[in-house]
Amino acid sequence: MADILTSPHAGADVHHGKEIDYIEAKKGIWSWMSTVDHKRLGLMYFWAVVANFIVGGIFALLVRITLLTGNHGDNYFINAETYNRFFTLHGIVMVFLVIIPSVPAALGNFVLPLMLGAKDVAFPRMNLASFWIYIVGWTMAITAICLGMVDTGWTFYTPYSSTTNGPVSLMALAAFTLGFSSIFTGINFIATVHKLRAPGMGWFDMPLFVWSIYSTSLIQVLATPVVGITLVLLTIERAWGIGVFDASKGGDPVLFQHFFWFYSHPAVYIMILPGMAIISEIIPTFSAKTMFGYKAVAYSSVAIALIGFLVWGHHMFPSGQSQLASLVFSFLTFLVAIPSGIKVFNWLATMWRGNIAMDTPMVWAVSFLLLFTIGGLTGIFLGSLSTDIHLHDTYFVVAHFHYVMMGGTITAFLGGVHYWWPKMFGRMYNEGPAKIAAYLYFIGFNVLFLSQFVMGSNGMPRRYYNYLPEFQPWHIASTVGSWIIAAGLFLALGNLLASLRKPKDAPDNPWKGTTLEWQTQSPPIEHNFHDQPVLHRAPYDYRTPVSVDREIH
Amino acid sequence: MLPEQGSQHARHVDTLFMALFWLNVFFFVLVAGLAIYCVYAFKRREGVKTPHITHNLALELIWSVIPTMLVIGVFFWGAAGFLDYSVAPGNSLEIAVTAKKWNWTFTMPDGSVYGKNIQIPVNTNVKFVMTSMDVLHDFYVPAMRVKHDVLPNRYTEVWFNAEKEGTYHLACAEYCGKSHSDMFGSIKAVQPAEYEKWLVDGPPEWATMKPEELGKIAYEAYGCNTCHSVDGTKNTGPTWKGLYGKTEKFSDGTTTVVDEAYIKESINIPGKKVVSGYENQMPAFEGQIKPKLFEGLIAYIKSLK
């Protein structure tokens, strides 16, 4: 930590009217690979997530293209085994390599210390280690893909996964390794929030982004070890034939599901809480109004994190778990829905009588509100026992979790990227194409996934290569939706990349935000702030006007 | 929006489904309406100062308590339907189901075994006692709104009571590999007298059919088609095209000319001679195929030149 604490005024040279920022502060590839600067690490995570998102997205497009027809015959250019690999890799890449690190590791790393007025996270070297563990896990996953891919589905259900061919063990160990990256980041953020808040910043003066990321970190630290050990057990079973989950070896396949969902359900909240974190920043800023029910939103984050540990069995209603267990899990599932609902109402109340600017981040935030609401409401069908039995493992479930994971988290992530882009890179992007991209995404998303709700309630099972002819029109609509969404995403990415060719023109506080990251230069200097910032204004306090320039120096 | 309703249970599930659908519509219109209204009504104008409203206890209680009451109500409604269907009535007709990649096999109460397509009596409680020979499968009859995983080394049950005559689609709903989506079957509900007749001599149309036509039915019904092609394509098992009269080479090095005796043996005890280049994946069918269909299968293979 010593090297980042020395020479606090090292960046005092004036450059383009700005001081030397964290990107220019050091030169050369090694300065990036060995950096302990949370902003640089956030940026590297960001590009890794973008690259993986493109890979996962290509798999999704291939899945959708395969499903244009439901009767493939024997000589279709994508055969059943290849199709099974495509949807498996789409799931694994999107969950483990994109969504889980997207907000916490990429944006969280960049923004969280700035929001707290800190120079860095509590353990900068551990942060660097976390990044390299991510790269190791990523390399293992990509090797598994190149070695012939896996066809287990992202859930690795036994005994299929204990018996199928392909580099399943390597893929499972990749997920195990990625888990450590996630745990390191979680520990780091928890320590940072506890110890490095700026003077005067009590727990209830923290931005809501911090509350949400803090709750996420708690789950990461407590739940990830369970999936780690589960995947190791799976690998041991495959390698040495020790029966843990495979019934033919005396194991119990349902045990795997309990272990897997004990992590992977909380992981759903690892994925959605950071999305909510971003929305809780964007909505007050673009409404220029204080957050309605700050404490309710903060406590909701923690409540979601805690109750989220007790609902894993709702993935297993038809699995053979006891009826009593199903009843308890169903009841708790309904309870965990309440804090999410409260957040939605709080965001709406914040917009009410606000002064709303529909700049690009706010377009994404409103898209999030609509898509996440559909995702949350359709969850009621699945939490309720008798309707879940019909809808379980159908496209209804596929549509539901895409509305939450993509409509929720990815939409919020894209909103967050557009919100903090000027801070990260010091440039404003072109608003016109950015908004068109957001609208294309919103339209494409609904075409893609609303049709899947219809198929699911009509009884179309998921992970099907061939299907009954009556579903074909809906599948075609869904595939066309995937093309619209892809067009929107490529436009958004192209537009953002185009802005990097411009000079650094972004003001320090372009959206008139009230949190501390806007109280430093865009992009920030290497040490974030010249002196220890002192809280000047509570978050989301718009009683006095906010300027586009820094208010504290 | 929902598939045909085959049972009283299906109607109950659908009533809850539609109630939830309208609950969804109501809350979505509320949220989306408010969000879009805010965007237009409170569009940004420079110099406007927004009110500093930090919270409102009454409002927050309303939007916490009302949804909580609603979802607890939904919980009890869904739980009631679930418990009703969880345990089969004592007088149920019992059919044993064996799932194996990628086929369903049914053992009827009289001991006869059918693949893929079966008949059941209408207006009768029918219970399926299920187990898997390999990985997880899931027995899903959309028209009955019933679904349950089928596990190895464990027995699970589903039951329903078909109210109307008709053919109901059976699908595998738990991913099980390559031909997961082709692992379907059909359950035809017929009048009890017709069911009894079917148990004895198969459906009436069989009486007038040629042996190779019956063989084609058996080819699909027993799931032969998931592994054996009839057009020469190489699949999990050898193709049947041009099989009869051909000299097969086995993994132990021996050879045989394919004749009726060899085909019979290979269906009854597939592991005895395994064609070189293939794995022994096939279940043994000894004693499970009605003689008429068995003869049909041989005739069908002979006809595929």
Contacts between the chains, C-beta under 8 A, distances in Angstrom:
chain1	res1	chain2	res2	distance
A	74	B	229	7.0
A	74	B	231	7.6
A	74	B	233	4.8
A	74	B	235	7.9
A	75	B	233	8.0
A	80	B	178	5.0
A	80	B	179	6.6
A	80	B	181	7.5
A	81	B	178	5.5
A	84	B	175	7.9
A	84	B	177	7.1
A	84	B	178	6.9
A	84	B	180	7.8
A	151	B	177	7.1
A	153	B	175	5.2
A	157	B	136	6.1
A	157	B	174	7.6
A	157	B	175	7.1
A	159	B	134	7.4
A	159	B	135	5.3
A	159	B	136	7.3
A	159	B	152	6.5
A	160	B	135	4.2
A	160	B	136	6.7
A	160	B	175	7.1
A	160	B	176	6.4
A	160	B	177	6.4
A	163	B	134	7.6
A	163	B	135	6.9
A	164	B	177	6.8
A	247	B	151	7.0
A	247	B	152	3.8
A	247	B	153	3.8
A	247	B	154	7.3
A	248	B	152	6.5
A	248	B	153	7.5
A	253	B	136	6.1
A	253	B	151	6.1
A	253	B	152	6.9
A	254	B	151	7.0
A	287	B	38	7.9
A	287	B	42	7.4
A	287	B	50	7.1
A	288	B	44	7.4
A	288	B	48	8.0
A	288	B	50	5.5
A	289	B	50	3.9
A	289	B	51	7.4
A	289	B	53	7.8
A	290	B	50	7.7
A	290	B	52	5.4
A	290	B	53	6.9
A	290	B	54	6.1
A	291	B	54	7.9
A	292	B	53	6.1
A	292	B	54	7.2
A	292	B	55	6.6
A	292	B	56	7.7
A	293	B	54	7.7
A	293	B	55	4.9
A	293	B	56	7.9
A	293	B	60	5.8
A	294	B	54	6.6
A	294	B	55	7.4
A	295	B	55	7.3
A	296	B	55	7.1
A	296	B	60	5.9
A	317	B	82	7.8
A	318	B	138	6.7
A	318	B	147	5.0
A	318	B	148	5.0
A	318	B	149	5.4
A	319	B	149	4.9
A	320	B	148	7.5
A	320	B	149	5.5
A	320	B	151	5.7
A	320	B	154	6.5
A	320	B	156	5.3
A	323	B	82	7.5
A	323	B	83	6.9
A	323	B	86	5.3
A	326	B	82	7.0
A	327	B	79	5.6
A	327	B	82	7.8
A	330	B	75	6.0
A	330	B	78	6.7
A	330	B	79	6.4
A	330	B	82	8.0
A	331	B	72	7.9
A	331	B	75	5.4
A	334	B	71	3.9
A	334	B	72	6.6
A	334	B	74	6.9
A	334	B	75	5.2
A	335	B	68	7.8
A	335	B	71	7.8
A	337	B	67	7.7
A	337	B	71	6.1
A	338	B	64	6.5
A	338	B	67	6.1
A	338	B	68	5.5
A	338	B	71	7.2
A	341	B	63	7.3
A	341	B	67	5.1
A	342	B	60	7.4
A	342	B	63	6.6
A	342	B	64	5.7
A	344	B	31	6.1
A	345	B	60	7.9
A	345	B	63	4.4
A	348	B	31	6.6
A	348	B	34	4.9
A	348	B	35	6.2
A	348	B	38	7.1
A	349	B	53	7.7
A	349	B	56	7.7
A	349	B	59	7.2
A	351	B	34	7.8
A	351	B	35	6.8
A	351	B	38	4.0
A	351	B	39	7.6
A	351	B	42	6.9
A	352	B	34	7.5
A	352	B	38	5.9
A	352	B	42	7.4
A	353	B	42	6.2
A	353	B	50	6.5
A	353	B	51	5.7
A	353	B	53	7.5
A	354	B	38	6.9
A	354	B	42	5.1
A	354	B	50	5.4
A	355	B	42	6.4
A	355	B	44	5.1
A	355	B	45	6.8
A	355	B	48	4.7
A	355	B	49	8.0
A	355	B	50	5.2
A	356	B	38	6.3
A	356	B	39	5.8
A	356	B	42	4.9
A	356	B	43	6.1
A	356	B	44	5.7
A	357	B	44	4.1
A	358	B	39	6.2
A	358	B	43	7.6
A	358	B	44	7.8
A	366	B	35	5.7
A	366	B	36	7.9
A	366	B	39	6.4
A	369	B	31	6.7
A	369	B	32	7.8
A	369	B	35	5.2
A	370	B	28	8.0
A	370	B	31	7.4
A	370	B	32	5.3
A	370	B	35	6.7
A	373	B	27	7.2
A	373	B	28	5.8
A	373	B	31	4.6
A	373	B	32	7.0
A	374	B	24	7.9
A	374	B	28	6.3
A	377	B	23	7.7
A	377	B	24	4.4
A	377	B	27	5.7
A	377	B	28	6.1
A	378	B	24	6.6
A	380	B	20	5.6
A	380	B	23	7.1
A	380	B	24	7.1
A	380	B	71	6.7
A	380	B	74	6.1
A	381	B	17	6.8
A	381	B	20	5.3
A	381	B	24	8.0
A	383	B	71	7.6
A	383	B	74	7.7
A	383	B	75	7.6
A	383	B	78	7.7
A	384	B	16	6.6
A	384	B	20	6.8
A	384	B	74	5.2
A	384	B	75	6.8
A	384	B	77	6.9
A	384	B	78	3.1
A	385	B	78	4.3
A	385	B	79	5.3
A	385	B	81	6.9
A	385	B	82	3.5
A	386	B	12	7.0
A	386	B	13	5.1
A	386	B	16	6.1
A	386	B	77	7.8
A	386	B	78	4.8
A	386	B	79	7.7
A	386	B	80	7.6
A	386	B	81	3.0
A	386	B	82	4.7
A	386	B	84	8.0
A	386	B	85	7.0
A	386	B	145	7.7
A	387	B	13	6.0
A	387	B	16	5.6
A	387	B	17	5.3
A	387	B	20	6.6
A	387	B	78	6.0
A	387	B	81	7.9
A	388	B	78	7.4
A	389	B	13	7.6
A	389	B	82	6.7
A	389	B	85	7.3
A	389	B	145	6.6
A	389	B	146	6.7
A	389	B	147	5.3
A	390	B	13	5.6
A	390	B	17	7.6
A	390	B	142	7.3
A	390	B	145	4.2
A	390	B	146	7.9
A	390	B	147	6.8
A	392	B	147	5.9
A	392	B	173	7.2
A	393	B	138	6.3
A	393	B	140	7.5
A	393	B	147	7.3
A	393	B	173	4.3
A	393	B	174	6.3
A	394	B	173	7.2
A	454	B	1	6.7
A	457	B	1	5.4
A	457	B	2	5.7
A	457	B	17	7.2
A	458	B	1	7.1
A	458	B	2	6.7
A	458	B	3	5.4
A	458	B	142	7.4
A	459	B	3	4.8
A	459	B	140	7.5
A	459	B	142	3.0
A	459	B	143	7.9
A	459	B	169	7.8
A	459	B	171	7.4
A	461	B	140	6.5
A	461	B	171	5.4
A	461	B	172	7.3
A	461	B	173	4.4
A	461	B	181	7.7
A	462	B	173	8.0
A	462	B	175	7.7
A	463	B	175	4.3
A	463	B	180	6.3
A	463	B	181	7.7
A	464	B	180	6.9
A	464	B	181	3.8
A	465	B	180	7.3
A	465	B	181	4.6
A	466	B	181	4.5
A	466	B	182	5.9
A	467	B	181	6.5
A	468	B	169	7.6
A	541	B	52	7.5
A	542	B	49	7.6
A	542	B	50	5.6
A	542	B	52	7.2
A	543	B	52	5.3
A	545	B	49	7.9
